[in-house]
């Protein structure tokens, strides 16, 4: 567990934005969602939208959104989901081409 904590500290120091437009477009492509930008469809996704898409079994956190604990938990889970999605894309040519 200590090793994971050290890795997280290193990542956090470099910065990771869950709403990064490029990362959100990539996630949308991985899930087969539209990525064209229109007036109503912006290139980024909120943490709430990312949580619903990437970690649907944890939608219970949405009811407690805007509390420090729930918001931190949502960001952590979204980051882990991004990481796992990237690892899966690395592992298969088909996934890497799609994503």
Beta strands, then each sheet from edge to edge (+ up, - down):
end
